[in-house]
Amino acid sequence: MTTFKTWLETSRPKTLPLAAASIITGCALAAWAGQFRWSVAFFCFLTTFFLQILSNFANDYGDFQKGSDTAERVGPLRGIQKGQMSATQLKKGIWVMIGLSFVSGAVLLWLAYQTPWDIAVFFTLGILSIIAAITYTVGRKPYGYLGLGDVSVVIFFGFVGVCGTFYLQSHYFSWATLLPALGAGLLAAAVLNINNLRDVVQDEKAGKTTLVVRLGVSWANRYHDALLIGAMLSFIAFALLACNHWYNFSFIVVYPFLIKHLHSVHSVRQGEGLRPMLGQMAMLALLTNALFSFSIIWA
């Protein structure tokens, strides 16, 4: 019998703070511009949470169908892998999350839109977000198996999440918001990179050609350096261009921890040694976005 605990485990609640990170930054930018709206912010968060859970369900379903998650998996086993739910049940769960994501997104658009152009653009982005959440591991040629997951993460956890949240509240586009959006996206990609470094041996055996499998562990570690350094520079660049006070740079207090994380990643082997690094990177990504957000709205 599939229990609530099994569904909760399959939804991966630990991933939800990371999903919220880009929305936090987008809302902070809206507040920085004097355009923050509580109702829009709430449904931005809700829609993002539903999309993240949809992605997690689809990820487990796709990997199970392709036989990618085996007993050799380093990460935690999910309900379908442990036989606590069937593929049919999980597929129904995917449809439920599609429905919830669509309804929440529709309410968000109803609250936020001002022009027909807003409806057209954000309806399209919503549909693309649902498709991207599913096709990461589901389908004949899932892009997660082709090494394109990192690109999708930067786009949706970065530019769509941050700039979309900002626009839905302010109703104008600011080029400056691309910098923190890039920072948020790069940090999210760093979380995925740690996940793929951890599972590289199993992924290669299963034919899951992640970017880490393509690059090899050594170059994937250098890529991890580039992701974090690029993110740190993006947030600093925004503060230099758009802020006027020293306290707008207070987010850099987290940077020593990011640098320490880089050293830790280089000092451990792939696999079991990287398990604690995944949670650490997710928390650092959230903390960096949260401190950046606090820094720019601190008055």
DAFEN-V510497 format. One record per backbone hydrogen bond with DSSP energy under -1.0 kcal/mol. NH is the residue of the N-H (numbers start at 1). CO is the residue of the C=O. Records with the same first field share a line. If there is no record, write none. Layout:
NH = CO + CO
This chain:
7 = 3
8 = 4
9 = 5
10 = 6
11 = 7
15 = 12
16 = 13
19 = 15
20 = 16
24 = 20
25 = 21
26 = 22
27 = 23
28 = 24
29 = 25
30 = 26
31 = 27
32 = 28
33 = 29
34 = 31
35 = 30
41 = 37
42 = 38
43 = 39
44 = 40
45 = 41
46 = 42
47 = 43
48 = 44
49 = 45
50 = 46
51 = 47
52 = 48
53 = 49
54 = 50
55 = 51
56 = 52
57 = 53
58 = 54
59 = 55
60 = 56
61 = 57
62 = 58
63 = 59
64 = 60
65 = 61
66 = 62
68 = 63
73 = 70
82 = 78
84 = 79
90 = 86
91 = 87
92 = 88
93 = 89
94 = 90
95 = 91
96 = 92
97 = 93
98 = 94
99 = 95
100 = 96
101 = 97
102 = 98
103 = 99
104 = 100
105 = 101
106 = 102
107 = 103
108 = 104
109 = 105
110 = 106
111 = 107
112 = 108
113 = 109
119 = 115
120 = 116
121 = 117
122 = 118
123 = 119
124 = 120
125 = 121
126 = 122
127 = 123
128 = 124
129 = 125
130 = 126
131 = 127
132 = 128
133 = 129
134 = 130
135 = 131
138 = 134
143 = 135
144 = 136
145 = 142
146 = 143
148 = 143
152 = 148
153 = 149
154 = 150
155 = 151
156 = 152
157 = 153
159 = 154
160 = 155
162 = 158
163 = 159
164 = 160
165 = 161
166 = 162
167 = 163
168 = 164
170 = 166
171 = 167
177 = 174
178 = 175
179 = 176
181 = 177
182 = 178
183 = 179
184 = 180
185 = 181
186 = 182
187 = 183
188 = 184
189 = 185
190 = 186
191 = 187
192 = 188
193 = 189
194 = 190
195 = 191
196 = 192
197 = 193
198 = 194
199 = 195
203 = 199
204 = 200
205 = 201
206 = 202
208 = 203
209 = 145 + 207
210 = 208
214 = 210
215 = 211
216 = 212
220 = 216
221 = 217
222 = 218
223 = 219
224 = 220
225 = 221
226 = 222
227 = 223
228 = 224
229 = 225
230 = 226
231 = 227
232 = 228
233 = 229
234 = 230
235 = 231
236 = 232
237 = 233
238 = 234
239 = 235
240 = 236
241 = 237
242 = 238
243 = 239
248 = 245
249 = 246
250 = 247
252 = 249
253 = 250
254 = 251
255 = 252
258 = 254
259 = 255
260 = 256
261 = 257
262 = 258
263 = 259
264 = 260
265 = 261
266 = 262
267 = 263
274 = 271
275 = 272
278 = 274
280 = 276
281 = 277
282 = 278
283 = 279
284 = 280
285 = 281
286 = 282
287 = 283
288 = 284
289 = 285
290 = 286
291 = 287
292 = 288
293 = 289
294 = 290
295 = 291
296 = 292
297 = 293
